[in-house]
Amino acid sequence: MSEHKGPSRRMLLGAMAAGGAAMMTGMARAAGDPAITELQPWMRSLGDGVDAHPYGMPSPFEAHVKRRNVEWLTADPVSSVNFTPIHELDGIITPNGLCFERHHSGIARVDPSLHRLMINGLVDREIVFTMDDLKRFPRYNRIHFLECAANSGMEWRGAQLNGCQFTHGMIHNVMYTGVMLRDVLAAAGVKPTGTWLLAEGADAAAMTRSIPMEKALDDCMIAFKMNGEALRPEQGYPVRLVVPGWEGNMWVKWLRRIEIGDQPWQHREETSKYTDLLPDGRARRFTYEMDAKSVITNPSPQAPLTHGKGPTVLTGIAWSGRGTIPRVDVTLDGGRNWHQARMDGPSLEKSMHRFYFDFDWDGRPLLLQSRAHDSTGYVQPTKDALRAIRGPDSIYHNNGIQTWHVDERGEAENVEVG
């Protein structure tokens, strides 16, 4: 039996020397840097005690990392959206305070002691649950992405918004804690004719969406926590619906009622909205699943290259509403040559995946793209391929490949390539 031999000590030392030489310029600058040779103010005095901040907050030096809106995008901020700063994040978990918001009548401030969830319609027993009642069902933890169907919608007709926070930031990925919807429905006893349900929110908009019973009994949750703590008010406190892999509009917040029926209700959010307009004037309806998608978050317009030539870390996120992402390809030259990125971190169903590509930048312009492959074999298409089928006037479900142009200075902008 032959013995496998790893790299020799000489090989390792050679590799280390090569990497060290590439960064020598930066280290030379640091040698006489007063930031390391002199004591800083925080090294000379005591800091705050343990009770100064009962609820921990980010460093003030990270105050720029926040959700942002686009003022001209909607007529009123009460019925609007803000965007997750995905270019500032790493890994796959979105901090609770940075998860994008989408509201139709502002944030409902709900007293959990007065909140109720009703199950009615085609059931054996109409039931009203308190929050305490819901928490007595078996509890589960699931990590899923939530993406608005309009994410990247402004990009259908061409490059519009200069920053991945604005082109792709209507998404977040968290761990939800709650109970399975099927267990709650079982307590009411769904009649055999019950093939659809209507989820209704407690906000002033009375947000409603029709959901097929097959999906409801599969992996839907009624969640009351995210990332270990109670839902934030803007995320549906005290309880929301979780519909893994499907468009975010269906994840009804402040959930107050579930009605069982035998057909979809054809309400506003599934007829005049959240449908895909086709060139012949018809619209695709009930296009629930979010197809495989990816975006390079660094470098990007809000995250330029500032270190100059040399070792560079490219990173981004990918996701699919139909499964996992086993592979992401990246290109530095607008699609002429593709390279397989390195996937790192958990690979979970209907969750974000993190990818990296390490390369030496020679200072020449770059045309950066990423292309996701999901576990069903589906490959993320170009924007032109989507437009060839759906035309230029759609809004929802744009999962086309995104392009960033990086110039010689390392600054990036949103562009398209033919």
C-alpha atoms as one frame of an Amber mdcrd trajectory, in Angstrom:
protein
   0.000   0.000   0.000   1.511   3.324  -1.044   1.771   6.146   1.442   0.157
   9.463   0.540   2.634  12.295   0.866   1.493  15.821   1.598   3.414  18.975
   0.661   6.996  19.103   1.891   8.298  21.633   4.388  10.274  23.260   1.565
   7.139  23.585  -0.571   5.194  25.140   2.285   7.950  27.601   3.074   8.153
  28.542  -0.591   4.423  29.189  -0.771   4.553  31.265   2.401   7.436  33.289
   1.031   5.570  33.995  -2.190   2.501  35.153  -0.295   4.608  37.253   2.037
   6.384  38.944  -0.841   3.039  39.911  -2.371   2.117  41.797   0.799   5.573
  43.193   1.596   4.658  46.702   0.508   1.840  46.892   3.026   4.030  45.519
   5.809   6.759  48.031   5.003   4.258  50.839   5.463   3.230  49.391   8.818
   6.802  49.283  10.175   6.845  52.988  11.040   3.120  53.427  11.529   2.237
  55.358  14.730  -0.979  53.354  14.894   1.170  50.438  16.073   4.189  52.206
  17.588   2.246  54.615  19.822  -0.387  54.045  22.522  -3.908  54.863  21.385
  -6.535  56.625  23.562  -8.458  53.396  24.243  -5.294  51.840  25.638  -4.941
  54.507  28.330  -8.289  54.460  30.141 -10.982  52.076  31.319 -13.957  51.327
  29.128 -17.655  50.946  29.902 -18.735  48.352  32.436 -20.949  45.357  31.780
 -24.173  47.239  32.588 -23.566  50.194  30.272 -25.414  48.567  27.357 -28.002
  46.007  28.535 -28.824  45.277  24.892 -25.617  45.103  22.864 -25.164  47.402
  19.889 -22.584  47.486  17.067 -19.434  49.563  17.341 -19.958  53.250  16.495
 -17.289  52.728  13.827 -19.821  50.466  12.047 -22.621  53.056  12.076 -22.573
  53.180   8.262 -23.703  49.542   8.110 -27.452  50.002   8.000 -30.583  49.483
   5.980 -31.183  52.176   3.368 -34.129  53.141   1.221 -34.467  54.763  -2.195
 -36.656  57.808  -1.619 -38.024  58.092  -5.154 -38.919  54.393  -5.388 -42.309
  54.709  -3.633 -44.716  57.550  -2.926 -44.749  57.100   0.848 -42.325  55.415
   3.297 -45.275  53.812   5.134 -45.844  51.557   2.129 -42.268  51.059   1.006
 -39.074  49.067   1.296 -35.554  49.436   2.592 -32.563  47.281   1.727 -30.151
  44.949   3.533 -26.490  46.110   3.274 -25.370  42.770   1.840 -22.046  44.298
   0.705 -21.107  44.824   4.378 -21.919  41.279   5.529 -20.183  37.925   5.372
 -21.192  34.346   6.104 -24.869  33.544   5.554 -26.735  34.871   8.622 -28.245
  38.361   8.440 -28.258  40.257  11.761 -31.796  41.029  12.923 -31.250  44.784
  12.852 -30.171  44.707   9.184 -32.926  42.535   7.653 -34.684  44.487   4.912
 -38.211  45.759   5.524 -41.243  45.785   3.232 -44.485  47.212   4.575 -47.882
  47.929   3.051 -49.221  50.061   5.906 -46.251  50.666   8.173 -45.059  48.639
  11.163 -47.871  47.210  13.283 -47.140  47.525  17.016 -48.892  44.437  18.382
 -49.402  43.576  22.060 -48.655  39.832  22.220 -51.007  39.350  25.187 -53.869
  40.557  22.985 -52.787  38.861  19.770 -54.772  35.872  18.523 -54.526  33.451
  15.593 -57.804  32.118  14.205 -58.168  28.993  12.054 -61.509  28.915  10.228
 -63.191  27.868   6.989 -63.182  24.257   5.801 -62.104  22.770   9.128 -63.640
  20.392  11.644 -63.148  22.841  14.511 -62.711  26.604  14.259 -60.019  27.510
  16.785 -58.525  30.693  18.209 -54.976  30.423  19.624 -53.167  32.748  22.008
 -49.425  33.149  21.729 -49.019  30.837  24.731 -51.159  28.235  22.950 -48.965
  28.341  19.856 -45.787  27.873  21.868 -47.085  24.552  23.239 -46.790  22.863
  19.826 -43.528  21.035  18.990 -40.852  23.618  18.204 -38.434  23.680  15.268
 -35.469  25.743  14.016 -34.904  26.341  10.315 -32.511  28.621   8.391 -34.070
  30.099   5.252 -33.721  33.117   2.990 -36.602  35.532   2.510 -36.501  37.398
  -0.810 -39.005  39.914  -2.117 -40.233  38.931  -5.587 -39.396  42.496  -6.684
 -35.728  42.120  -5.713 -33.715  43.303  -8.759 -36.985  44.377 -10.393 -35.615
  47.803 -11.304 -32.958  46.097 -13.428 -35.321  44.569 -15.994 -34.845  47.396
 -18.501 -31.147  47.875 -17.878 -28.660  48.840 -15.191 -30.401  51.223 -12.798
 -29.275  51.223  -9.159 -25.589  51.527  -8.357 -24.988  49.158  -5.463 -25.842
  45.559  -4.654 -27.644  46.797  -1.517 -30.183  48.353  -3.889 -30.127  45.843
  -6.756 -30.217  42.704  -4.568 -30.778  43.877  -0.975 -34.425  42.861  -0.613
 -33.265  39.623   0.949 -32.167  38.278   4.291 -31.283  34.885   5.734 -31.974
  33.984   9.362 -32.787  31.096  11.675 -36.501  30.960  12.391 -37.865  29.324
  15.512 -41.504  28.321  15.619 -44.002  25.560  14.995 -44.880  23.726  11.814
 -48.013  25.006  10.133 -49.184  21.446   9.524 -49.300  20.764  13.267 -51.484
  23.808  13.898 -53.790  22.915  10.999 -54.073  19.356  12.306 -55.457  20.724
  15.568 -58.323  22.294  13.599 -58.808  19.317  11.278 -58.668  20.339   7.599
 -61.582  18.944   5.581 -60.765  16.886   2.453 -62.084  19.722   0.269 -59.633
  22.176   1.830 -56.977  22.587  -0.880 -55.998  26.234  -0.289 -55.526  28.545
   2.652 -55.670  32.309   3.024 -53.155  33.881   5.397 -54.132  37.275   6.813
 -52.032  39.796   8.709 -53.064  42.069  11.584 -51.625  45.247  10.043 -53.857
  48.056   8.755 -53.444  46.742   5.192 -54.957  43.371   6.223 -52.330  41.732
   4.016 -53.581  38.443   2.520 -52.164  35.726   0.291 -53.493  32.398  -0.997
 -51.227  29.378  -0.414 -51.713  25.850  -1.813 -52.403  23.283   0.904 -49.621
  21.058  -0.423 -47.051  23.735   0.429 -48.684  24.517   3.769 -48.382  20.873
   4.850 -44.812  20.574   3.591 -42.371  23.026   5.192 -44.282  26.174   6.195
 -43.793  27.470   9.733 -45.470  29.852  12.125 -42.436  31.626  13.582 -42.120
  33.753  16.703 -38.320  34.043  16.903 -35.461  34.779  14.526 -31.775  34.265
  15.251 -32.713  33.197  18.750 -34.633  36.287  19.876 -38.217  37.433  19.439
 -39.142  38.710  15.994 -38.537  42.434  15.566 -41.743  44.513  15.080 -40.749
  45.229  11.463 -40.407  41.470  10.881 -43.896  40.618  12.125 -43.737  40.505
  15.945 -45.186  38.576  17.645 -45.741  35.932  14.929 -45.339  35.537  11.184
 -45.703  32.947   8.456 -42.567  31.356   6.955 -42.950  29.976   3.410 -39.476
  28.619   2.536 -38.196  29.285  -0.967 -41.297  31.220  -2.041 -41.685  34.953
  -2.659 -41.547  37.125   0.439 -44.976  38.685  -0.029 -46.457  35.350   1.040
 -44.624  35.369   4.396 -47.503  37.214   6.055 -46.413  39.223   9.098 -48.435
  39.801  12.277 -50.345  36.640  11.317 -53.881  36.718  12.775 -56.048  34.408
  10.662 -55.808  31.353   8.421 -58.895  30.463   6.425 -59.173  27.112   4.656
 -60.894  27.020   1.273 -61.142  25.036  -1.943 -59.659  27.592  -4.358 -57.365
  30.644  -4.348 -58.970  33.913  -3.257 -57.610  36.027  -6.161 -56.815  38.984
  -3.913 -54.847  42.084  -4.899 -51.413  40.678  -4.090 -51.866  37.715  -6.462
 -53.668  39.396  -9.365 -52.739  43.045 -10.012 -49.489  42.551  -8.069 -46.903
  39.753  -7.854 -47.667  38.471 -11.342 -45.228  38.476 -14.264 -46.331  40.519
 -17.278 -45.527  38.853 -20.614 -44.967  40.591 -23.993 -48.415  39.571 -25.310
 -50.203  41.245 -22.407 -50.920  38.091 -20.459 -49.510  37.621 -16.971 -48.001
  34.570 -15.298 -49.723  34.010 -11.969 -48.795  31.959  -8.907 -45.082  32.024
  -9.765 -44.220  31.387  -6.165 -40.748  29.821  -6.167 -37.650  31.998  -6.224
 -35.256  30.585  -8.814 -31.498  30.231  -8.336 -29.747  33.570  -8.083 -26.420
  35.021  -7.018 -24.574  38.315  -6.739 -20.994  39.351  -6.068 -21.083  41.559
  -2.996 -17.354  42.462  -2.911 -16.047  44.105  -4.999 -19.178  46.049  -5.922
 -20.178  49.713  -6.298 -20.493  50.248  -2.539 -17.423  48.123  -1.808 -14.605
  49.207  -4.156 -11.131  47.716  -4.231  -8.957  50.010  -2.145  -5.812  47.920
  -1.669  -4.454  48.179  -5.206  -2.882  45.349  -7.170  -2.229  41.951  -5.658
  -4.095  39.310  -3.629  -7.840  39.989  -3.805 -10.789  38.222  -2.198 -13.985
  38.197  -4.256 -17.091  37.079  -2.388 -20.831  36.876  -2.806 -24.047  35.048
  -1.974 -26.212  32.567  -3.847 -29.567  30.981  -3.104 -32.385  28.909  -4.593
 -36.004  28.391  -3.607 -35.797  24.848  -4.944 -32.898  23.419  -2.929 -29.218
  24.029  -2.302 -26.407  25.696  -4.276 -23.611  23.156  -4.859 -21.683  25.392
  -7.275 -21.130  29.014  -8.265 -18.996  30.149 -11.206 -17.419  33.596 -11.437
 -15.926  35.492 -14.332 -13.522  38.430 -14.295 -13.933  39.282 -17.981 -17.668
  39.469 -18.641 -18.231  35.790 -19.342 -15.336  34.939 -21.650 -13.731  32.727
 -19.011 -15.481  31.170 -16.026 -13.881  29.873 -12.825 -15.459  27.714 -10.155
 -15.744  29.598  -6.879 -15.049  28.105  -3.471 -18.202  27.394  -1.464 -17.793
  27.854   2.274 -20.067  27.486   5.290 -23.328  25.545   5.671 -25.176  24.297
   2.592 -28.836  24.250   3.598 -32.096  23.874   1.692 -33.639  27.192   0.619
 -30.920  29.157   2.363 -28.124  31.517   1.370 -24.760  30.075   0.401 -21.475
  31.944   0.629 -18.848  31.748  -2.124 -15.311  33.098  -2.528 -12.814  33.434
  -5.355  -9.224  34.390  -4.528  -7.136  35.922  -7.309  -4.271  38.317  -7.979
  -5.584  41.567  -9.441  -3.194  43.063 -11.960  -4.844  46.482 -11.898  -6.632
  46.123 -15.227 -10.425  46.672 -15.517 -12.721  43.802 -14.527 -16.200  42.736
 -15.612 -17.407  40.674 -12.658 -20.299  38.209 -12.805 -21.450  35.179 -10.820
 -23.568  32.254 -12.017 -25.327  29.923  -9.575 -26.132  26.235 -10.111 -28.788
  24.728  -7.846 -29.331  21.141  -6.719 -32.045  20.563  -9.355 -29.558  21.238
 -12.173 -30.935  24.696 -12.931 -28.345  27.308 -13.958 -28.832  31.033 -13.363
 -29.618  32.711 -16.711 -28.463  35.977 -18.236 -30.784  38.967 -18.225 -31.049
  38.736 -22.009 -32.233  35.127 -21.736 -34.982  36.186 -19.333 -36.042  39.109
 -21.508 -36.247  36.822 -24.546 -39.008  34.920 -22.762 -40.741  37.572 -20.651
 -39.949  40.817 -22.443 -38.636  44.053 -20.926 -41.704  45.106 -18.916 -41.690
  42.585 -16.097 -40.893  43.461 -12.473 -40.897  40.313 -10.390 -38.634  37.253
 -10.332 -35.590  38.777 -12.009 -32.809  36.288 -11.279 -30.578  37.311 -14.174
 -26.793  37.460 -13.911 -25.514  40.775 -12.501 -22.431  42.574 -13.858 -20.086
  44.987 -12.079 -17.422  46.938 -13.967 -14.300  47.627 -11.885 -11.943  50.258
 -13.273  -8.182  50.715 -12.791  -8.766  52.635  -9.555 -10.812  49.778  -8.093
 -14.112  51.670  -8.317 -17.132  49.651  -9.457 -20.408  50.435 -11.186 -23.527
  48.603 -12.334 -23.370  47.752 -16.055 -24.683  45.227 -18.564 -22.781  43.269
 -21.179 -24.254  41.803 -24.347
